[in-house]
Amino acid sequence: MTNEDEIRDLVSRVKAGLRITKIVATRSVKGRLGETQAGFSGELSLSETESKSMTLREAIVANCLLAREADLAAMRNAIAGGNVSLEYGNDAIALIKTNYSKLLIESLEEK
């Protein structure tokens, strides 16, 4: 087995066994009045019989969902505070939603 094969094997084993217990997403929007920030921290709530951690696949989904909400909240806060224009903010919100939908699908299609 070559060094490259050993590395791939190790990455595969770690990836298969990796358990995530917490996801954190913070965002800031810089605008004409400074920075507007938003942040979320999340844990997967499972039944008592299930593991208290997420698989990597579950964590990818959780990360996409939480990061999307952090981005949306930061942009909405920036709009509400007058830090960015309504037109700019609405365009950014539409783009954020589209990009996260694509990211989630692409992430789940990867092996």
VENHU-V758035 format. One record per run of one state. SS is the DSSP state (~ for helix, > for strand, _ for the rest). FROM is the first residue (numbers start at 1). TO is the last residue. If there is no record, write none. Layout:
((SS/FROM/TO) (SS/FROM/TO))
//
This chain:
((_/1/2) (~/3/17) (_/18/18) (>/19/20) (_/21/22) (>/23/31) (_/32/33) (>/34/42) (_/43/53) (>/54/55) (~/56/80) (_/81/85) (~/86/109) (_/110/111))
//
